[in-house]
Amino acid sequence: MNQTKKLLIIDDDPDFVAGMKSILVKANYEVDVAYNPKDGLQALQTKPYDLLLLDIMMGRGAEGIMIARKLGKDPKLRNLPVLIITGIREQMAFLFPGQAVHPHFVAVDELVEKPVEPKLLLEKVEALLKTAEARKGQSK
């Protein structure tokens, strides 16, 4: 049987995080939480994760973008799949041109808008984990 996948949620909304964590734990994922970018980066650097669920709008603004960009520059973390879960389109009336995530905005694997349906959340997490496994298999 597959080893339990370890996920990290970085989001400053405790109620939203509690709901997401509950859904993911019921689906047999191991879930850690960081409620701010600083704690999130520290967790990423001290413990291995299979997937990051990241909010964009935190702290003084779009601090989640800073995290995603730092991941892209870190050789240990650049292959970590990232699922952005955010209300950014509604909050900022910002539409990503062309595709779901504009490639020059920030490199992420997938984006879903808050509130996210539990079924969609689990589908996206499962798909990203499968893609990551396939990538690992190809690089061996």
C-alpha positions as CSV (number, residue, x, y, z in Angstrom):
1,M,0.0,0.0,0.0
2,N,1.1,3.5,-0.7
3,Q,2.8,5.6,2.0
4,T,0.6,8.3,3.5
5,K,1.1,11.5,1.5
6,K,2.1,14.5,3.5
7,L,0.5,17.9,2.7
8,L,1.1,21.4,3.9
9,I,-1.5,24.1,3.9
10,I,-0.3,27.7,4.2
11,D,-3.3,29.9,4.7
12,D,-4.2,32.6,7.2
13,D,-7.9,31.8,7.4
14,P,-8.3,29.4,10.4
15,D,-11.9,28.5,9.6
16,F,-11.1,27.7,5.9
17,V,-8.0,25.8,6.9
18,A,-10.0,23.7,9.5
19,G,-12.5,22.7,6.8
20,M,-9.8,21.8,4.3
21,K,-7.8,19.9,6.8
22,S,-10.8,17.9,7.9
23,I,-11.6,16.9,4.3
24,L,-8.0,15.9,3.6
25,V,-7.5,14.0,6.8
26,K,-10.7,12.0,6.2
27,A,-9.2,11.1,2.8
28,N,-6.2,9.7,4.7
29,Y,-3.7,12.4,4.0
30,E,-1.3,13.7,6.7
31,V,-1.8,17.4,6.9
32,D,0.3,20.1,8.5
33,V,-0.8,23.7,8.7
34,A,1.0,27.1,8.7
35,Y,-1.0,30.2,9.2
36,N,1.5,32.7,7.8
37,P,4.2,32.7,5.1
38,K,7.2,32.7,7.6
39,D,6.0,29.5,9.4
40,G,5.1,28.0,6.0
41,L,8.6,28.5,4.6
42,Q,10.1,27.1,7.8
43,A,8.0,24.0,7.6
44,L,8.9,23.5,3.9
45,Q,12.6,23.7,4.8
46,T,12.5,21.3,7.7
47,K,10.1,18.6,6.6
48,P,9.5,16.8,3.3
49,Y,6.0,17.3,1.8
50,D,4.3,15.7,-1.2
51,L,2.1,18.7,-2.0
52,L,1.6,22.4,-0.9
53,L,-1.8,24.0,-0.7
54,L,-1.2,27.7,-0.8
55,D,-3.3,30.8,-0.3
56,I,-2.1,33.9,-2.2
57,M,-3.7,36.7,-0.1
58,M,-2.0,36.7,3.3
59,G,-0.4,39.2,5.6
60,R,0.2,42.5,3.9
61,G,-1.1,41.4,0.5
62,A,-0.2,38.7,-1.9
63,E,2.5,37.0,0.2
64,G,1.6,33.6,-1.2
65,I,3.2,34.7,-4.5
66,M,6.5,35.3,-2.6
67,I,6.4,31.7,-1.4
68,A,5.6,30.2,-4.8
69,R,8.5,32.2,-6.3
70,K,10.9,31.2,-3.6
71,L,10.0,27.5,-4.2
72,G,10.9,27.9,-7.8
73,K,14.4,29.1,-6.9
74,D,15.1,26.4,-4.3
75,P,16.6,23.2,-5.9
76,K,15.1,21.1,-3.0
77,L,11.6,22.5,-3.3
78,R,11.2,23.5,-7.0
79,N,9.6,20.1,-7.9
80,L,7.0,20.3,-5.1
81,P,3.5,20.4,-6.6
82,V,1.6,23.5,-5.6
83,L,-2.2,23.9,-5.5
84,I,-3.2,27.6,-5.2
85,I,-6.5,27.9,-3.3
86,T,-7.5,31.5,-3.3
87,G,-10.1,34.2,-3.7
88,I,-7.7,36.3,-5.6
89,R,-9.8,36.7,-8.7
90,E,-12.8,38.0,-6.7
91,Q,-10.7,40.1,-4.3
92,M,-8.6,41.8,-6.9
93,A,-10.8,41.4,-10.0
94,F,-7.6,39.9,-11.5
95,L,-8.1,37.5,-14.3
96,F,-5.3,35.3,-15.4
97,P,-5.0,35.8,-19.2
98,G,-5.0,32.8,-21.6
99,Q,-4.9,29.9,-19.2
100,A,-5.8,29.0,-15.6
101,V,-2.5,30.5,-14.4
102,H,-0.5,32.9,-16.4
103,P,3.0,31.4,-16.6
104,H,4.8,34.8,-16.0
105,F,2.6,35.5,-12.9
106,V,3.8,32.7,-10.8
107,A,4.7,29.1,-11.5
108,V,2.1,26.8,-9.9
109,D,0.6,23.5,-10.9
110,E,-3.0,24.3,-10.4
111,L,-5.4,27.0,-9.2
112,V,-8.9,26.8,-7.7
113,E,-11.0,29.5,-6.3
114,K,-12.4,29.8,-2.8
115,P,-14.7,28.4,-1.7
116,V,-13.7,25.1,-3.1
117,E,-16.0,22.1,-3.2
118,P,-14.6,19.1,-1.2
119,K,-14.9,16.8,-4.2
120,L,-13.0,19.2,-6.4
121,L,-10.3,19.7,-3.7
122,L,-9.7,15.9,-3.5
123,E,-9.7,15.5,-7.3
124,K,-7.1,18.3,-7.7
125,V,-4.9,16.9,-4.8
126,E,-5.0,13.4,-6.2
127,A,-4.2,14.5,-9.7
128,L,-1.3,16.6,-8.6
129,L,0.1,13.8,-6.5
130,K,-0.2,11.3,-9.4
131,T,1.6,13.8,-11.8
132,A,4.4,14.3,-9.2
133,E,4.8,10.5,-8.9
134,A,5.0,10.1,-12.6
135,R,7.6,12.8,-12.8
136,K,9.7,11.1,-10.1
137,G,9.4,7.8,-12.0
138,Q,10.7,9.4,-15.2
139,S,13.7,11.0,-13.5
140,K,15.0,7.7,-12.0
